[in-house]
Amino acid sequence: MKNIMVALAGLASLIYLINPTAGIIEIIPDNLPIIGNLDEGTAAAVLLAALRYYGVDLTNFLRKGIKEPDDKDAPEK
């Protein structure tokens, strides 16, 4: 049941993000200063969380640099 709920939340957030700016679905109007884009930000966070739940972690793309593994983490030769 949890898998279905996570999938539905991810699908709903994806549909909300794909929706054009002046579309049918708009929780907070975008022309309100500062808070106008909070609903899109929340939808993006829900989508990232749903993808992470299923093992697809896209947050590495948002980091400045990719951390290289240390030599001590490498397997012994």
HELIX and SHEET records of a PDB file:
HELIX    1   1 LYS A    2  ILE A   18  1                                  17    
HELIX    2   2 ILE A   35  ASN A   37  5                                   3    
HELIX    3   3 LEU A   38  TYR A   53  1                                  16    
HELIX    4   4 THR A   59  LEU A   62  5                                   4    
HELIX    5   5 ASP A   71  ASP A   73  5                                   3    
END                                                                             
